[in-house]
Amino acid sequence: MFLPFHLAYLLAGFWQNIFQFVVDNCIHNVTIGYMPFIQFPYIEVPKELLPIVGEPTPGTRAYRREGTFKECGEWFETLAEYYKGDVGLSSGGVIMFVPVSRAGVHKRIKEGKLTAFFFYVTHEETRPFGAKRMAKERPFILVSVSECKAWAEDMKRKVGFVDDPNETPFLESTRLLREGGGDEPTSAKEEKEADEFVNQDPKDKGSRKVKYRDYGGDKENLQQDWIYMQKELQAAMTSPAKAAALRRRLRKGMEWDKANRTWKLKEEK
């Protein structure tokens, strides 16, 4: 018995659609469907490092610690030594690898998509009528170079970005930003919330026992502190002879480089 032509045609189309669905589903399962299991290469923060870096803010990879300037230097050196130089990039330096603003970096940290280490320098201050409270400076922030590179590659995949072997890193970043790869805050409110999350520890919100202040002194002092910490780090990781030379220069202090408008170690004479 033969089916009418039109009925046979409909059945053939039905089975073709079923077959195409099965094939498409298989392709999805081995490609797009598998993508959630391709994890972002976050650096590992072991439990034994927590006494140095502090506990992370819940729901994020923002590890916060507070203490003295001396403890801040030890924190910086420990991170650099443990991660073999991978951790040491400031939030402003991320732009060397990812075409985003500092606000974009803060947004990603707040969303729990970037590992960041914070150190708040603290000291006790006396309020009127003798009451005591803790004063906290704006934090030093360090992030991972390898995570920033992976972030840039992820941005490229999202926009179908094609690398040009003849293009400089700067032009590549400019083109990637132009093609819509930037993970920037979408409103002034979102930018403000991200900056507040970074500059102030959420656990201190509403506390009258803690006062956040701008860096005690000025930006030039802050830059000098960073230079001292970096040189101490270099001294800790180099040969004894070179370490001794670096520390001799540290004892001589800083001088202002007028040409480059920055501080530098005084030259040995």
Phi, psi and omega per residue, in radians:
M1 nan 2.262 -3.115
F2 -1.820 2.464 3.086
L3 -1.346 2.608 3.049
P4 -0.986 2.644 -3.046
F5 -1.022 -0.782 -3.070
H6 -1.164 -0.602 3.117
L7 -1.237 -0.698 3.086
A8 -1.095 -0.649 -3.138
Y9 -1.138 -0.731 3.137
L10 -1.147 -0.724 3.118
L11 -1.130 -0.670 3.111
A12 -1.117 -0.723 3.101
G13 -1.143 -0.645 3.124
F14 -1.096 -0.866 -3.120
W15 -1.164 -0.535 3.086
Q16 -1.166 -0.681 3.112
N17 -1.162 -0.709 3.096
I18 -1.065 -0.777 -3.134
F19 -1.098 -0.752 -3.131
Q20 -1.136 -0.653 3.118
F21 -1.106 -0.776 3.139
V22 -1.080 -0.791 3.134
V23 -1.087 -0.826 -3.136
D24 -1.074 -0.677 -3.137
N25 -1.140 -0.673 3.109
C26 -1.147 -0.746 3.122
I27 -1.081 -0.749 3.135
H28 -1.064 -0.753 -3.074
N29 -1.130 -0.570 -3.097
V30 -1.657 -0.065 3.109
T31 -2.153 -1.563 -3.079
I32 -1.066 -0.717 -3.127
G33 -1.115 -0.376 -3.119
Y34 -1.551 -0.282 -3.032
M35 -1.017 -0.644 3.121
P36 -1.020 -0.364 -3.126
F37 -1.528 -0.120 3.059
I38 -1.499 1.649 -2.993
Q39 -1.408 2.612 3.048
F40 -1.153 2.383 -3.057
P41 -1.366 1.212 3.086
Y42 -1.173 2.560 3.033
I43 -1.248 2.660 -3.136
E44 -1.563 2.364 3.082
V45 -2.026 1.702 -3.073
P46 -1.246 2.810 -3.116
K47 -1.067 -0.602 -3.105
E48 -1.193 -0.231 3.125
L49 -1.583 -0.248 -3.068
L50 -1.054 -0.626 3.083
P51 -1.059 -0.422 3.128
I52 -1.548 -0.745 -3.012
V53 -1.715 -0.265 -3.116
G54 1.508 3.049 3.139
E55 -1.466 2.598 3.123
P56 -1.369 2.615 3.001
T57 -1.109 2.272 -3.074
P58 -0.876 2.334 3.110
G59 1.446 0.056 -3.112
T60 -2.363 3.132 3.034
R61 -2.009 0.602 3.136
A62 -1.701 1.827 -3.110
Y63 -1.635 2.122 -3.013
R64 -2.041 2.383 -3.140
R65 -2.422 2.673 3.093
E66 -2.424 2.753 -3.118
G67 2.859 -2.756 -3.090
T68 -1.497 3.005 3.077
F69 -1.084 -0.671 3.126
K70 -1.093 -0.775 3.111
E71 -1.136 -0.559 3.089
C72 -1.108 -0.725 3.097
G73 -1.103 -0.721 3.111
E74 -1.132 -0.693 3.083
W75 -1.037 -0.806 -3.130
F76 -1.090 -0.824 -3.120
E77 -1.138 -0.720 -3.125
T78 -1.098 -0.773 3.124
L79 -1.093 -0.764 -3.126
A80 -1.122 -0.706 -3.128
E81 -1.259 -0.745 -3.085
Y82 -1.150 -0.764 -3.094
Y83 -1.644 0.178 3.059
K84 0.914 0.774 3.066
G85 1.538 -0.134 -3.116
D86 -1.220 -0.570 3.099
V87 -1.772 2.139 -3.097
G88 2.906 -0.012 -3.118
L89 -1.513 2.326 3.092
S90 -1.388 2.861 3.138
S91 -1.111 -0.534 3.087
G92 -1.287 -0.419 -3.129
G93 -1.429 -0.133 -3.122
V94 -1.031 -0.519 -3.093
I95 -1.054 -0.309 3.073
M96 -1.157 -0.380 -3.102
F97 -2.071 -0.521 -3.092
V98 -2.255 2.261 -3.111
P99 -1.345 1.249 3.114
V100 -2.366 2.770 3.069
S101 -1.431 3.007 3.075
R102 -1.057 -0.639 3.114
A103 -1.102 -0.627 3.093
G104 -1.143 -0.646 3.091
V105 -1.151 -0.785 3.135
H106 -1.073 -0.679 3.125
K107 -1.090 -0.770 -3.120
R108 -1.156 -0.668 3.088
I109 -1.102 -0.787 -3.133
K110 -1.082 -0.602 -3.132
E111 -1.384 -0.065 3.123
G112 1.386 0.401 -3.075
K113 -1.847 0.086 -3.141
L114 -2.576 2.270 3.095
T115 -1.295 2.292 -3.141
A116 -2.486 2.487 3.131
F117 -2.001 2.221 -3.083
F118 -1.994 2.497 2.982
F119 -2.352 2.120 3.110
Y120 -1.811 2.036 3.060
V121 -1.322 2.252 -3.058
T122 -2.174 2.751 2.974
H123 -2.758 2.793 -3.123
E124 -1.568 2.421 3.080
E125 -2.259 2.703 -3.107
T126 -1.762 2.216 3.118
R127 -1.558 2.974 3.058
P128 -0.945 2.514 -3.122
F129 1.229 0.292 2.983
G130 1.507 0.002 3.141
A131 -1.184 2.505 -3.131
K132 -1.802 2.585 3.014
R133 -2.674 2.792 -3.136
M134 -1.555 2.294 3.053
A135 -1.807 2.303 -3.140
K136 -2.072 2.323 3.050
E137 -1.446 2.886 3.035
R138 -1.068 2.532 -2.960
P139 -1.367 2.661 2.840
F140 -1.412 2.384 -3.086
I141 -2.243 2.297 3.097
L142 -2.194 2.400 3.090
V143 -2.238 3.026 -3.059
S144 -1.617 2.315 3.086
V145 -1.145 -0.755 -3.098
S146 -1.112 -0.644 3.097
E147 -1.181 -0.641 3.114
C148 -1.149 -0.700 3.094
K149 -1.115 -0.714 3.114
A150 -1.163 -0.624 3.083
W151 -1.060 -0.794 3.137
A152 -1.085 -0.729 3.124
E153 -1.136 -0.641 3.108
D154 -1.128 -0.707 3.099
M155 -1.087 -0.697 3.135
K156 -1.089 -0.748 -3.140
R157 -1.099 -0.690 -3.088
K158 -1.120 -0.597 -3.091
V159 -1.820 0.117 -3.133
G160 1.124 0.678 -3.065
F161 -1.295 2.321 3.129
V162 -1.899 2.160 -3.135
D163 -1.180 2.505 3.060
D164 -1.969 1.964 -3.079
P165 -1.079 -0.342 -3.108
N166 -1.667 0.101 -3.060
E167 -1.703 2.440 3.098
T168 -1.304 2.738 3.113
P169 -0.977 -0.650 -3.134
F170 -1.132 -0.820 3.142
L171 -1.156 -0.601 3.103
E172 -1.107 -0.781 3.123
S173 -1.109 -0.695 3.121
T174 -1.100 -0.750 -3.133
R175 -1.197 -0.686 3.119
L176 -1.115 -0.719 3.110
L177 -1.116 -0.708 -3.136
R178 -1.142 -0.547 -3.104
E179 -1.498 0.129 2.995
G180 1.642 0.376 -3.096
G181 -1.527 -0.111 -3.052
G182 -1.249 2.302 3.091
D183 -1.663 1.214 -3.047
E184 -1.705 2.719 3.015
P185 -1.024 2.495 -3.077
T186 -1.635 -0.079 3.130
S187 -2.675 2.853 3.104
A188 -1.120 -0.594 3.142
K189 -1.138 -0.768 -3.140
E190 -1.142 -0.678 3.107
E191 -1.128 -0.737 3.133
K192 -1.112 -0.751 -3.139
E193 -1.115 -0.689 3.127
A194 -1.157 -0.730 3.127
D195 -1.145 -0.700 3.120
E196 -1.138 -0.677 3.132
F197 -1.076 -0.656 -3.112
V198 -1.368 -0.787 -3.033
N199 -1.323 -0.475 -3.094
Q200 -2.266 2.292 3.116
D201 -1.132 2.161 -3.117
P202 -0.967 -0.475 -3.122
K203 -1.196 -0.297 -3.141
D204 -1.589 -0.046 -3.065
K205 -1.061 2.220 3.116
G206 1.455 -0.078 -3.119
S207 -1.418 2.286 3.104
R208 -1.550 -0.058 -3.139
K209 -1.578 -0.053 -3.121
V210 -2.242 2.354 3.108
K211 -2.198 2.132 3.084
Y212 -1.553 2.367 -3.124
R213 -2.266 2.758 2.952
D214 -1.174 2.876 -3.061
Y215 -0.906 2.278 -3.114
G216 -1.112 1.774 -3.100
G217 2.144 -2.060 3.134
D218 -2.638 3.088 -3.079
K219 -1.141 -0.495 3.133
E220 -1.162 -0.707 3.079
N221 -1.110 -0.684 3.121
L222 -1.076 -0.752 3.125
Q223 -1.116 -0.701 3.110
Q224 -1.094 -0.697 3.111
D225 -1.079 -0.712 3.115
W226 -1.111 -0.715 -3.140
I227 -1.116 -0.748 3.119
Y228 -1.048 -0.787 -3.117
M229 -1.130 -0.719 3.140
Q230 -1.123 -0.728 -3.138
K231 -1.206 -0.627 3.069
E232 -1.129 -0.638 3.083
L233 -1.117 -0.799 3.112
Q234 -1.052 -0.718 -3.130
A235 -1.118 -0.615 -3.122
A236 -1.253 -0.351 -3.017
M237 -1.961 0.104 -3.096
T238 -2.002 -3.041 -3.120
S239 -1.241 2.764 -3.128
P240 -0.989 -0.676 -3.122
A241 -1.153 -0.792 3.140
K242 -1.201 -0.620 3.121
A243 -1.103 -0.726 3.133
A244 -1.105 -0.694 3.132
A245 -1.141 -0.730 3.123
L246 -1.109 -0.728 -3.110
R247 -1.234 -0.531 3.041
R248 -1.104 -0.725 3.128
R249 -1.174 -0.647 3.113
L250 -1.058 -0.675 -3.129
R251 -1.195 -0.379 3.129
K252 -1.363 -0.341 3.083
G253 1.642 -2.890 -3.046
M254 -1.952 2.796 2.989
E255 -2.474 2.670 -3.087
W256 -1.489 2.181 3.097
D257 -1.588 1.762 -3.068
K258 -1.110 -0.682 -3.089
A259 -1.095 -0.770 -3.099
N260 -1.733 -0.004 3.104
R261 0.912 0.953 3.130
T262 -2.695 2.901 3.080
W263 -1.560 2.629 3.091
K264 -2.619 2.836 3.088
L265 -1.221 2.528 3.088
K266 -1.178 2.499 -3.138
E267 -1.308 2.543 3.067
E268 -1.271 2.452 3.128
K269 -2.097 nan nan
